[in-house]
Amino acid sequence: MTTERTLVILKPDAVNRELAGKIISRFEEKGLKIIAMKMEHLKPYVLSEHYAHHKDKPFYQELMKYMSSIPCVLMVLEGKDSVKVVRKLTGITASRDAEPGTIRGDFSMSTQMNLVHASDSIETAKKEIARFFKDAELMKYEKMNFEWVYGSDERGLKLGKK
Ligand code: CMP
């Protein structure tokens, strides 16, 4: 159990379908701490870096068009095991098969327009956060309900420490 940071992007369909607030609430209600959030119209150069591992996939061009179509909401979430927790809340890529109760399972019918990007590992999260956020944009503050979100054995642990 480590305190981790993870990158979430609310994709253009989340913004256009007016689901951003609902999706952000899911993360907040779970107990994750929002330490950065902004809206940005993502440029092709940053998207080509972000999706470099999909470059040869048949859906790549459409993915680039979709992701650069209108602004996205970008967030950094912090919490114990947050990379895994956020991936679980998000649900699998192919939204029609995603479990009910997950964001994609409840709100999306599409594999491409699947509302949310979430980092897939701690290492990826570090790279992705640095790609989209400056250090100064990552807020440091105490969450008032912290001691009601985690048990005493889970509190007071330093970032990245067991
Ligand atoms: P995500 O898993 O967050 O990152 C890669 C994105 O590419 C994925 O979400 C979808 O938006 C898109 N994608 C993945 N697979 C397909 C597919 N088979 N067809 C269209 N888009 C896809």
Backbone and ligand atoms as CSV (ligand in chain L), in Angstrom:
chain,resi,resn,atom,element,x,y,z
A,1,MET,N,N,0.845,-1.202,0.000
A,1,MET,CA,C,0.000,0.000,0.000
A,1,MET,C,C,0.877,1.248,0.000
A,2,THR,N,N,0.857,1.961,-1.087
A,2,THR,CA,C,1.646,3.194,-1.152
A,2,THR,C,C,0.750,4.365,-1.526
A,3,THR,N,N,1.165,5.549,-1.138
A,3,THR,CA,C,0.472,6.750,-1.604
A,3,THR,C,C,1.017,7.074,-2.983
A,4,GLU,N,N,0.116,7.132,-3.931
A,4,GLU,CA,C,0.525,7.329,-5.328
A,4,GLU,C,C,-0.241,8.507,-5.933
A,5,ARG,N,N,0.299,8.952,-7.059
A,5,ARG,CA,C,-0.399,9.955,-7.865
A,5,ARG,C,C,-0.709,9.334,-9.223
A,6,THR,N,N,-1.830,9.707,-9.782
A,6,THR,CA,C,-2.182,9.179,-11.096
A,6,THR,C,C,-2.806,10.269,-11.955
A,7,LEU,N,N,-2.627,10.152,-13.268
A,7,LEU,CA,C,-3.193,11.147,-14.187
A,7,LEU,C,C,-4.529,10.660,-14.731
A,8,VAL,N,N,-5.507,11.555,-14.700
A,8,VAL,CA,C,-6.815,11.270,-15.296
A,8,VAL,C,C,-7.101,12.355,-16.326
A,9,ILE,N,N,-7.567,11.934,-17.496
A,9,ILE,CA,C,-8.039,12.903,-18.490
A,9,ILE,C,C,-9.517,12.623,-18.740
A,10,LEU,N,N,-10.334,13.633,-18.550
A,10,LEU,CA,C,-11.734,13.523,-18.960
A,10,LEU,C,C,-11.752,13.930,-20.425
A,11,LYS,N,N,-12.032,12.957,-21.267
A,11,LYS,CA,C,-11.867,13.127,-22.711
A,11,LYS,C,C,-12.975,14.021,-23.297
A,12,PRO,N,N,-12.826,14.401,-24.573
A,12,PRO,CA,C,-13.805,15.325,-25.167
A,12,PRO,C,C,-15.264,14.869,-25.060
A,13,ASP,N,N,-15.524,13.566,-25.093
A,13,ASP,CA,C,-16.924,13.109,-24.971
A,13,ASP,C,C,-17.460,13.390,-23.566
A,14,ALA,N,N,-16.611,13.302,-22.547
A,14,ALA,CA,C,-17.053,13.590,-21.169
A,14,ALA,C,C,-17.447,15.065,-21.055
A,15,VAL,N,N,-16.654,15.932,-21.691
A,15,VAL,CA,C,-16.943,17.369,-21.648
A,15,VAL,C,C,-18.208,17.661,-22.459
A,16,ASN,N,N,-18.262,17.127,-23.692
A,16,ASN,CA,C,-19.390,17.412,-24.579
A,16,ASN,C,C,-20.700,16.832,-24.064
A,17,ARG,N,N,-20.625,15.704,-23.386
A,17,ARG,CA,C,-21.854,15.074,-22.871
A,17,ARG,C,C,-22.208,15.564,-21.460
A,18,GLU,N,N,-21.481,16.578,-21.018
A,18,GLU,CA,C,-21.758,17.209,-19.712
A,18,GLU,C,C,-21.695,16.200,-18.564
A,19,LEU,N,N,-20.689,15.305,-18.661
A,19,LEU,CA,C,-20.512,14.281,-17.629
A,19,LEU,C,C,-19.320,14.579,-16.720
A,20,ALA,N,N,-18.628,15.687,-16.989
A,20,ALA,CA,C,-17.393,15.954,-16.236
A,20,ALA,C,C,-17.657,16.021,-14.727
A,21,GLY,N,N,-18.685,16.750,-14.343
A,21,GLY,CA,C,-18.984,16.899,-12.919
A,21,GLY,C,C,-19.265,15.563,-12.253
A,22,LYS,N,N,-20.103,14.745,-12.914
A,22,LYS,CA,C,-20.448,13.423,-12.364
A,22,LYS,C,C,-19.211,12.548,-12.201
A,23,ILE,N,N,-18.335,12.596,-13.214
A,23,ILE,CA,C,-17.139,11.738,-13.177
A,23,ILE,C,C,-16.184,12.219,-12.084
A,24,ILE,N,N,-16.011,13.525,-11.995
A,24,ILE,CA,C,-15.139,14.059,-10.930
A,24,ILE,C,C,-15.708,13.660,-9.564
A,25,SER,N,N,-17.022,13.716,-9.428
A,25,SER,CA,C,-17.653,13.317,-8.150
A,25,SER,C,C,-17.341,11.876,-7.784
A,26,ARG,N,N,-17.321,10.994,-8.777
A,26,ARG,CA,C,-17.006,9.578,-8.484
A,26,ARG,C,C,-15.648,9.474,-7.783
A,27,PHE,N,N,-14.676,10.219,-8.330
A,27,PHE,CA,C,-13.324,10.159,-7.751
A,27,PHE,C,C,-13.314,10.802,-6.359
A,28,GLU,N,N,-14.003,11.930,-6.235
A,28,GLU,CA,C,-14.045,12.602,-4.928
A,28,GLU,C,C,-14.747,11.732,-3.893
A,29,GLU,N,N,-15.879,11.153,-4.298
A,29,GLU,CA,C,-16.677,10.356,-3.345
A,29,GLU,C,C,-15.925,9.109,-2.898
A,30,LYS,N,N,-15.051,8.594,-3.747
A,30,LYS,CA,C,-14.256,7.434,-3.377
A,30,LYS,C,C,-13.262,7.782,-2.263
A,31,GLY,N,N,-12.872,9.062,-2.227
A,31,GLY,CA,C,-11.908,9.494,-1.208
A,31,GLY,C,C,-10.572,9.907,-1.795
A,32,LEU,N,N,-10.505,9.949,-3.125
A,32,LEU,CA,C,-9.256,10.386,-3.761
A,32,LEU,C,C,-9.103,11.903,-3.613
A,33,LYS,N,N,-7.871,12.330,-3.521
A,33,LYS,CA,C,-7.582,13.761,-3.330
A,33,LYS,C,C,-7.201,14.368,-4.673
A,34,ILE,N,N,-7.903,15.413,-5.066
A,34,ILE,CA,C,-7.554,16.124,-6.306
A,34,ILE,C,C,-6.414,17.067,-5.967
A,35,ILE,N,N,-5.260,16.867,-6.593
A,35,ILE,CA,C,-4.144,17.789,-6.292
A,35,ILE,C,C,-3.823,18.702,-7.481
A,36,ALA,N,N,-4.472,18.458,-8.625
A,36,ALA,CA,C,-4.319,19.371,-9.768
A,36,ALA,C,C,-5.485,19.152,-10.715
A,37,MET,N,N,-5.915,20.257,-11.332
A,37,MET,CA,C,-6.998,20.122,-12.317
A,37,MET,C,C,-6.967,21.328,-13.248
A,38,LYS,N,N,-7.120,21.078,-14.543
A,38,LYS,CA,C,-7.180,22.191,-15.497
A,38,LYS,C,C,-7.871,21.725,-16.780
A,39,MET,N,N,-8.278,22.702,-17.592
A,39,MET,CA,C,-8.872,22.383,-18.887
A,39,MET,C,C,-7.867,22.767,-19.959
A,40,GLU,N,N,-7.709,21.896,-20.947
A,40,GLU,CA,C,-6.727,22.183,-21.991
A,40,GLU,C,C,-7.158,21.560,-23.319
A,41,HIS,N,N,-6.975,22.341,-24.377
A,41,HIS,CA,C,-7.213,21.814,-25.721
A,41,HIS,C,C,-5.913,21.147,-26.158
A,42,LEU,N,N,-5.867,19.825,-26.147
A,42,LEU,CA,C,-4.600,19.115,-26.345
A,42,LEU,C,C,-4.125,19.198,-27.786
A,43,LYS,N,N,-2.843,19.480,-27.925
A,43,LYS,CA,C,-2.237,19.685,-29.251
A,43,LYS,C,C,-1.727,18.350,-29.803
A,44,PRO,N,N,-1.687,18.219,-31.141
A,44,PRO,CA,C,-1.230,16.968,-31.754
A,44,PRO,C,C,0.142,16.501,-31.250
A,45,TYR,N,N,1.087,17.441,-31.006
A,45,TYR,CA,C,2.434,16.985,-30.613
A,45,TYR,C,C,2.415,16.277,-29.259
A,46,VAL,N,N,1.618,16.790,-28.317
A,46,VAL,CA,C,1.583,16.153,-26.996
A,46,VAL,C,C,0.785,14.844,-27.054
A,47,LEU,N,N,-0.251,14.833,-27.886
A,47,LEU,CA,C,-1.040,13.604,-28.038
A,47,LEU,C,C,-0.230,12.504,-28.718
A,48,SER,N,N,0.616,12.889,-29.684
A,48,SER,CA,C,1.409,11.860,-30.370
A,48,SER,C,C,2.418,11.235,-29.404
A,49,GLU,N,N,2.881,12.029,-28.433
A,49,GLU,CA,C,3.771,11.464,-27.405
A,49,GLU,C,C,2.968,10.576,-26.446
A,50,HIS,N,N,1.821,11.085,-26.035
A,50,HIS,CA,C,0.980,10.365,-25.067
A,50,HIS,C,C,0.505,9.019,-25.623
A,51,TYR,N,N,0.191,8.994,-26.920
A,51,TYR,CA,C,-0.328,7.768,-27.527
A,51,TYR,C,C,0.691,7.098,-28.460
A,52,ALA,N,N,1.977,7.349,-28.227
A,52,ALA,CA,C,3.028,6.785,-29.096
A,52,ALA,C,C,2.927,5.251,-29.196
A,53,HIS,N,N,2.533,4.609,-28.097
A,53,HIS,CA,C,2.438,3.138,-28.087
A,53,HIS,C,C,1.269,2.629,-28.936
A,54,HIS,N,N,0.393,3.537,-29.399
A,54,HIS,CA,C,-0.730,3.121,-30.261
A,54,HIS,C,C,-0.512,3.530,-31.722
A,55,LYS,N,N,0.672,4.057,-32.014
A,55,LYS,CA,C,0.933,4.668,-33.330
A,55,LYS,C,C,0.588,3.758,-34.513
A,56,ASP,N,N,0.822,2.477,-34.364
A,56,ASP,CA,C,0.578,1.559,-35.486
A,56,ASP,C,C,-0.807,0.912,-35.453
A,57,LYS,N,N,-1.627,1.300,-34.517
A,57,LYS,CA,C,-2.963,0.700,-34.407
A,57,LYS,C,C,-3.898,1.323,-35.443
A,58,PRO,N,N,-4.853,0.547,-35.927
A,58,PRO,CA,C,-5.769,1.090,-36.950
A,58,PRO,C,C,-6.605,2.283,-36.472
A,59,PHE,N,N,-6.815,2.388,-35.152
A,59,PHE,CA,C,-7.665,3.467,-34.638
A,59,PHE,C,C,-6.876,4.743,-34.310
A,60,TYR,N,N,-5.564,4.758,-34.570
A,60,TYR,CA,C,-4.707,5.855,-34.107
A,60,TYR,C,C,-5.148,7.233,-34.653
A,61,GLN,N,N,-5.383,7.314,-35.952
A,61,GLN,CA,C,-5.743,8.621,-36.542
A,61,GLN,C,C,-7.048,9.157,-35.970
A,62,GLU,N,N,-8.022,8.256,-35.824
A,62,GLU,CA,C,-9.312,8.663,-35.252
A,62,GLU,C,C,-9.150,9.086,-33.796
A,63,LEU,N,N,-8.287,8.366,-33.081
A,63,LEU,CA,C,-8.017,8.694,-31.677
A,63,LEU,C,C,-7.430,10.108,-31.568
A,64,MET,N,N,-6.496,10.424,-32.463
A,64,MET,CA,C,-5.877,11.749,-32.453
A,64,MET,C,C,-6.905,12.842,-32.757
A,65,LYS,N,N,-7.784,12.572,-33.739
A,65,LYS,CA,C,-8.819,13.561,-34.104
A,65,LYS,C,C,-9.773,13.804,-32.936
A,66,TYR,N,N,-10.188,12.686,-32.343
A,66,TYR,CA,C,-11.128,12.730,-31.207
A,66,TYR,C,C,-10.522,13.487,-30.022
A,67,MET,N,N,-9.302,13.163,-29.671
A,67,MET,CA,C,-8.694,13.739,-28.468
A,67,MET,C,C,-8.328,15.214,-28.637
A,68,SER,N,N,-8.187,15.642,-29.909
A,68,SER,CA,C,-7.840,17.054,-30.130
A,68,SER,C,C,-9.056,17.864,-30.587
A,69,SER,N,N,-10.247,17.265,-30.543
A,69,SER,CA,C,-11.431,17.927,-31.102
A,69,SER,C,C,-11.903,19.122,-30.268
A,70,ILE,N,N,-11.987,18.946,-28.968
A,70,ILE,CA,C,-12.371,20.040,-28.057
A,70,ILE,C,C,-11.530,19.878,-26.778
A,71,PRO,N,N,-11.567,20.854,-25.874
A,71,PRO,CA,C,-10.734,20.729,-24.665
A,71,PRO,C,C,-11.105,19.527,-23.799
A,72,CYS,N,N,-10.096,19.051,-23.083
A,72,CYS,CA,C,-10.254,17.978,-22.098
A,72,CYS,C,C,-10.088,18.585,-20.703
A,73,VAL,N,N,-10.488,17.830,-19.688
A,73,VAL,CA,C,-10.186,18.200,-18.295
A,73,VAL,C,C,-9.099,17.245,-17.810
A,74,LEU,N,N,-8.009,17.818,-17.327
A,74,LEU,CA,C,-6.887,16.989,-16.852
A,74,LEU,C,C,-6.792,17.106,-15.343
A,75,MET,N,N,-6.558,15.973,-14.694
A,75,MET,CA,C,-6.498,15.975,-13.231
A,75,MET,C,C,-5.379,15.077,-12.750
A,76,VAL,N,N,-4.833,15.428,-11.593
A,76,VAL,CA,C,-3.940,14.514,-10.884
A,76,VAL,C,C,-4.629,14.146,-9.576
A,77,LEU,N,N,-4.768,12.844,-9.352
A,77,LEU,CA,C,-5.416,12.341,-8.138
A,77,LEU,C,C,-4.377,11.654,-7.274
A,78,GLU,N,N,-4.515,11.836,-5.972
A,78,GLU,CA,C,-3.569,11.228,-5.041
A,78,GLU,C,C,-4.326,10.378,-4.039
A,79,GLY,N,N,-3.732,9.257,-3.668
A,79,GLY,CA,C,-4.335,8.390,-2.651
A,79,GLY,C,C,-3.573,7.087,-2.551
A,80,LYS,N,N,-3.910,6.292,-1.550
A,80,LYS,CA,C,-3.289,4.977,-1.400
A,80,LYS,C,C,-3.647,4.129,-2.621
A,81,ASP,N,N,-2.642,3.529,-3.234
A,81,ASP,CA,C,-2.850,2.644,-4.400
A,81,ASP,C,C,-3.718,3.310,-5.482
A,82,SER,N,N,-3.569,4.624,-5.650
A,82,SER,CA,C,-4.515,5.359,-6.503
A,82,SER,C,C,-4.487,4.926,-7.969
A,83,VAL,N,N,-3.338,4.432,-8.458
A,83,VAL,CA,C,-3.296,4.005,-9.869
A,83,VAL,C,C,-4.290,2.863,-10.081
A,84,LYS,N,N,-4.218,1.872,-9.220
A,84,LYS,CA,C,-5.104,0.700,-9.332
A,84,LYS,C,C,-6.561,1.086,-9.034
A,85,VAL,N,N,-6.750,1.901,-8.009
A,85,VAL,CA,C,-8.107,2.293,-7.604
A,85,VAL,C,C,-8.816,3.036,-8.746
A,86,VAL,N,N,-8.096,3.971,-9.373
A,86,VAL,CA,C,-8.711,4.778,-10.434
A,86,VAL,C,C,-9.004,3.918,-11.668
A,87,ARG,N,N,-8.105,2.987,-12.002
A,87,ARG,CA,C,-8.359,2.081,-13.137
A,87,ARG,C,C,-9.610,1.244,-12.878
A,88,LYS,N,N,-9.781,0.797,-11.632
A,88,LYS,CA,C,-10.969,-0.005,-11.299
A,88,LYS,C,C,-12.239,0.827,-11.408
A,89,LEU,N,N,-12.191,2.049,-10.903
A,89,LEU,CA,C,-13.367,2.933,-10.979
A,89,LEU,C,C,-13.717,3.232,-12.431
A,90,THR,N,N,-12.678,3.321,-13.282
A,90,THR,CA,C,-12.881,3.686,-14.694
A,90,THR,C,C,-13.521,2.547,-15.494
A,91,GLY,N,N,-13.087,1.313,-15.244
A,91,GLY,CA,C,-13.608,0.174,-16.017
A,91,GLY,C,C,-12.792,-0.087,-17.261
A,92,ILE,N,N,-13.067,-1.192,-17.938
A,92,ILE,CA,C,-12.238,-1.601,-19.082
A,92,ILE,C,C,-12.476,-0.711,-20.308
A,93,THR,N,N,-11.482,-0.742,-21.227
A,93,THR,CA,C,-11.513,0.122,-22.425
A,93,THR,C,C,-12.798,-0.037,-23.236
A,94,ALA,N,N,-13.177,-1.279,-23.488
A,94,ALA,CA,C,-14.367,-1.548,-24.310
A,94,ALA,C,C,-15.607,-1.327,-23.438
A,95,SER,N,N,-16.127,-0.106,-23.492
A,95,SER,CA,C,-17.131,0.318,-22.501
A,95,SER,C,C,-18.398,-0.526,-22.479
A,96,ARG,N,N,-18.783,-1.073,-23.631
A,96,ARG,CA,C,-20.038,-1.848,-23.624
A,96,ARG,C,C,-19.923,-3.074,-22.739
A,97,ASP,N,N,-18.690,-3.546,-22.559
A,97,ASP,CA,C,-18.459,-4.710,-21.701
A,97,ASP,C,C,-18.014,-4.322,-20.293
A,98,ALA,N,N,-17.897,-3.033,-20.051
A,98,ALA,CA,C,-17.407,-2.599,-18.729
A,98,ALA,C,C,-18.464,-2.882,-17.665
A,99,GLU,N,N,-17.989,-3.212,-16.467
A,99,GLU,CA,C,-18.882,-3.563,-15.354
A,99,GLU,C,C,-19.782,-2.390,-14.977
A,100,PRO,N,N,-21.071,-2.660,-14.759
A,100,PRO,CA,C,-21.931,-1.616,-14.178
A,100,PRO,C,C,-21.321,-1.154,-12.855
A,101,GLY,N,N,-21.451,0.115,-12.578
A,101,GLY,CA,C,-20.832,0.662,-11.359
A,101,GLY,C,C,-19.518,1.350,-11.673
A,102,THR,N,N,-18.889,0.972,-12.817
A,102,THR,CA,C,-17.699,1.710,-13.245
A,102,THR,C,C,-18.159,2.907,-14.091
A,103,ILE,N,N,-17.246,3.865,-14.279
A,103,ILE,CA,C,-17.611,5.063,-15.053
A,103,ILE,C,C,-17.983,4.666,-16.484
A,104,ARG,N,N,-17.125,3.858,-17.112
A,104,ARG,CA,C,-17.426,3.459,-18.493
A,104,ARG,C,C,-18.647,2.538,-18.545
A,105,GLY,N,N,-18.768,1.662,-17.565
A,105,GLY,CA,C,-19.903,0.740,-17.521
A,105,GLY,C,C,-21.226,1.474,-17.365
A,106,ASP,N,N,-21.203,2.591,-16.680
A,106,ASP,CA,C,-22.455,3.321,-16.432
A,106,ASP,C,C,-22.771,4.378,-17.492
A,107,PHE,N,N,-21.718,4.949,-18.120
A,107,PHE,CA,C,-21.977,6.138,-18.947
A,107,PHE,C,C,-21.540,6.027,-20.408
A,108,SER,N,N,-20.893,4.931,-20.805
A,108,SER,CA,C,-20.368,4.901,-22.175
A,108,SER,C,C,-20.770,3.636,-22.927
A,109,MET,N,N,-20.954,3.795,-24.240
A,109,MET,CA,C,-21.315,2.679,-25.132
A,109,MET,C,C,-20.197,2.393,-26.123
A,110,SER,N,N,-19.050,3.038,-25.969
A,110,SER,CA,C,-18.046,3.021,-27.030
A,110,SER,C,C,-16.671,2.562,-26.538
A,111,THR,N,N,-15.886,2.023,-27.481
A,111,THR,CA,C,-14.488,1.690,-27.169
A,111,THR,C,C,-13.617,2.929,-27.354
A,112,GLN,N,N,-13.898,3.701,-28.417
A,112,GLN,CA,C,-13.106,4.925,-28.612
A,112,GLN,C,C,-13.558,6.031,-27.651
A,113,MET,N,N,-14.827,6.315,-27.663
A,113,MET,CA,C,-15.354,7.415,-26.838
A,113,MET,C,C,-15.669,6.854,-25.455
A,114,ASN,N,N,-14.594,6.573,-24.720
A,114,ASN,CA,C,-14.767,5.892,-23.428
A,114,ASN,C,C,-14.516,6.822,-22.244
A,115,LEU,N,N,-14.675,8.094,-22.481
A,115,LEU,CA,C,-14.811,9.145,-21.462
A,115,LEU,C,C,-13.561,9.524,-20.665
A,116,VAL,N,N,-12.758,8.509,-20.288
A,116,VAL,CA,C,-11.703,8.765,-19.303
A,116,VAL,C,C,-10.398,8.101,-19.712
A,117,HIS,N,N,-9.299,8.809,-19.516
A,117,HIS,CA,C,-7.979,8.166,-19.545
A,117,HIS,C,C,-7.481,8.067,-18.111
A,118,ALA,N,N,-6.890,6.928,-17.758
A,118,ALA,CA,C,-6.289,6.777,-16.427
A,118,ALA,C,C,-4.955,6.061,-16.586
A,119,SER,N,N,-3.920,6.559,-15.945
A,119,SER,CA,C,-2.574,5.955,-16.052
A,119,SER,C,C,-2.642,4.473,-15.681
A,120,ASP,N,N,-1.823,3.659,-16.384
A,120,ASP,CA,C,-1.935,2.202,-16.175
A,120,ASP,C,C,-0.882,1.618,-15.224
A,121,SER,N,N,0.072,2.426,-14.780
A,121,SER,CA,C,1.056,1.939,-13.799
A,121,SER,C,C,1.660,3.155,-13.084
A,122,ILE,N,N,2.360,2.874,-11.999
A,122,ILE,CA,C,2.969,3.978,-11.241
A,122,ILE,C,C,4.006,4.690,-12.105
A,123,GLU,N,N,4.793,3.918,-12.836
A,123,GLU,CA,C,5.834,4.495,-13.704
A,123,GLU,C,C,5.219,5.358,-14.793
A,124,THR,N,N,4.167,4.817,-15.444
A,124,THR,CA,C,3.487,5.589,-16.495
A,124,THR,C,C,2.895,6.870,-15.901
A,125,ALA,N,N,2.313,6.752,-14.726
A,125,ALA,CA,C,1.683,7.923,-14.091
A,125,ALA,C,C,2.706,9.037,-13.898
A,126,LYS,N,N,3.896,8.679,-13.433
A,126,LYS,CA,C,4.933,9.711,-13.216
A,126,LYS,C,C,5.240,10.436,-14.529
A,127,LYS,N,N,5.407,9.653,-15.607
A,127,LYS,CA,C,5.721,10.259,-16.917
A,127,LYS,C,C,4.552,11.120,-17.403
A,128,GLU,N,N,3.330,10.593,-17.245
A,128,GLU,CA,C,2.160,11.311,-17.771
A,128,GLU,C,C,1.892,12.600,-16.990
A,129,ILE,N,N,2.080,12.550,-15.686
A,129,ILE,CA,C,1.873,13.772,-14.881
A,129,ILE,C,C,2.881,14.842,-15.326
A,130,ALA,N,N,4.137,14.422,-15.519
A,130,ALA,CA,C,5.175,15.378,-15.949
A,130,ALA,C,C,4.890,15.902,-17.361
A,131,ARG,N,N,4.227,15.091,-18.168
A,131,ARG,CA,C,3.909,15.514,-19.542
A,131,ARG,C,C,2.897,16.661,-19.534
A,132,PHE,N,N,1.938,16.606,-18.624
A,132,PHE,CA,C,0.819,17.550,-18.687
A,132,PHE,C,C,0.841,18.632,-17.601
A,133,PHE,N,N,1.605,18.421,-16.538
A,133,PHE,CA,C,1.593,19.378,-15.420
A,133,PHE,C,C,2.997,19.801,-15.027
A,134,LYS,N,N,3.118,21.089,-14.682
A,134,LYS,CA,C,4.369,21.576,-14.071
A,134,LYS,C,C,4.296,21.255,-12.579
A,135,ASP,N,N,5.442,21.097,-11.942
A,135,ASP,CA,C,5.483,20.822,-10.496
A,135,ASP,C,C,4.654,21.844,-9.708
A,136,ALA,N,N,4.754,23.111,-10.120
A,136,ALA,CA,C,4.061,24.188,-9.395
A,136,ALA,C,C,2.535,24.061,-9.470
A,137,GLU,N,N,2.049,23.274,-10.419
A,137,GLU,CA,C,0.593,23.088,-10.549
A,137,GLU,C,C,0.065,21.975,-9.642
A,138,LEU,N,N,0.966,21.237,-9.006
A,138,LEU,CA,C,0.558,20.142,-8.116
A,138,LEU,C,C,0.427,20.716,-6.706
A,139,MET,N,N,-0.799,20.767,-6.212
A,139,MET,CA,C,-1.085,21.459,-4.953
A,139,MET,C,C,-0.757,20.596,-3.740
A,140,LYS,N,N,-0.274,21.274,-2.718
A,140,LYS,CA,C,-0.017,20.599,-1.438
A,140,LYS,C,C,-1.001,21.172,-0.427
A,141,TYR,N,N,-1.854,20.329,0.112
A,141,TYR,CA,C,-2.795,20.789,1.149
A,141,TYR,C,C,-3.310,19.596,1.935
A,142,GLU,N,N,-3.801,19.879,3.135
A,142,GLU,CA,C,-4.361,18.824,3.981
A,142,GLU,C,C,-5.836,18.683,3.655
A,143,LYS,N,N,-6.285,17.445,3.445
A,143,LYS,CA,C,-7.709,17.216,3.230
A,143,LYS,C,C,-8.351,17.036,4.611
A,144,MET,N,N,-9.404,17.824,4.865
A,144,MET,CA,C,-9.975,17.838,6.215
A,144,MET,C,C,-10.512,16.490,6.669
A,145,ASN,N,N,-11.038,15.701,5.716
A,145,ASN,CA,C,-11.651,14.424,6.114
A,145,ASN,C,C,-10.678,13.242,6.067
A,146,PHE,N,N,-9.389,13.546,5.912
A,146,PHE,CA,C,-8.366,12.510,5.736
A,146,PHE,C,C,-8.500,11.375,6.753
A,147,GLU,N,N,-8.732,11.745,8.032
A,147,GLU,CA,C,-8.746,10.690,9.052
A,147,GLU,C,C,-10.042,9.882,9.059
A,148,TRP,N,N,-11.004,10.298,8.212
A,148,TRP,CA,C,-12.234,9.513,8.057
A,148,TRP,C,C,-12.218,8.710,6.760
A,149,VAL,N,N,-11.195,8.922,5.944
A,149,VAL,CA,C,-11.068,8.197,4.675
A,149,VAL,C,C,-10.159,6.984,4.846
A,150,TYR,N,N,-9.131,7.114,5.704
A,150,TYR,CA,C,-8.174,6.030,5.935
A,150,TYR,C,C,-8.135,5.666,7.418
A,151,GLY,N,N,-7.860,4.394,7.686
A,151,GLY,CA,C,-7.667,3.949,9.066
A,151,GLY,C,C,-6.330,4.436,9.610
A,152,SER,N,N,-6.179,4.331,10.921
A,152,SER,CA,C,-4.973,4.885,11.548
A,152,SER,C,C,-3.703,4.238,11.003
A,153,ASP,N,N,-3.783,2.941,10.647
A,153,ASP,CA,C,-2.589,2.263,10.128
A,153,ASP,C,C,-2.246,2.731,8.723
A,154,GLU,N,N,-3.184,3.398,8.061
A,154,GLU,CA,C,-2.933,3.847,6.684
A,154,GLU,C,C,-2.529,5.320,6.614
A,155,ARG,N,N,-2.621,6.008,7.736
A,155,ARG,CA,C,-2.353,7.457,7.727
A,155,ARG,C,C,-0.902,7.782,8.065
A,156,GLY,N,N,-0.544,9.024,7.729
A,156,GLY,CA,C,0.764,9.530,8.154
A,156,GLY,C,C,1.910,8.910,7.391
A,157,LEU,N,N,1.590,8.239,6.263
A,157,LEU,CA,C,2.660,7.627,5.488
A,157,LEU,C,C,3.149,8.620,4.449
A,158,LYS,N,N,4.421,8.622,4.215
A,158,LYS,CA,C,5.001,9.569,3.245
A,158,LYS,C,C,4.748,9.055,1.824
A,159,LEU,N,N,4.638,9.991,0.885
A,159,LEU,CA,C,4.405,9.682,-0.516
A,159,LEU,C,C,5.417,8.645,-1.014
A,160,GLY,N,N,4.928,7.565,-1.607
A,160,GLY,CA,C,5.805,6.564,-2.198
A,160,GLY,C,C,6.385,5.592,-1.205
A,161,LYS,N,N,6.125,5.795,0.102
A,161,LYS,CA,C,6.685,4.875,1.115
A,161,LYS,C,C,5.653,3.809,1.454
A,162,LYS,N,N,6.115,2.653,1.894
A,162,LYS,CA,C,5.235,1.573,2.341
A,162,LYS,C,C,4.530,2.003,3.621
L,1,CMP,P1,P,-7.526,4.373,-23.459
L,1,CMP,O1,O,-7.478,2.926,-23.146
L,1,CMP,O2,O,-7.674,5.379,-22.399
L,1,CMP,O3,O,-6.252,4.760,-24.363
L,1,CMP,C1,C,-6.185,4.387,-25.717
L,1,CMP,C2,C,-7.428,4.851,-26.377
L,1,CMP,O4,O,-7.562,4.499,-27.728
L,1,CMP,C3,C,-8.636,4.155,-25.714
L,1,CMP,O5,O,-8.782,4.600,-24.412
L,1,CMP,C4,C,-9.713,4.505,-26.678
L,1,CMP,O6,O,-10.132,5.869,-26.566
L,1,CMP,C5,C,-8.945,4.305,-27.982
L,1,CMP,N1,N,-9.119,2.930,-28.470
L,1,CMP,C6,C,-8.610,1.801,-27.970
L,1,CMP,N2,N,-8.984,0.725,-28.679
L,1,CMP,C7,C,-9.741,1.191,-29.668
L,1,CMP,C8,C,-10.430,0.581,-30.737
L,1,CMP,N3,N,-10.388,-0.748,-30.932
L,1,CMP,N4,N,-11.127,1.363,-31.560
L,1,CMP,C9,C,-11.163,2.694,-31.384
L,1,CMP,N5,N,-10.524,3.349,-30.380
L,1,CMP,C10,C,-9.833,2.604,-29.529
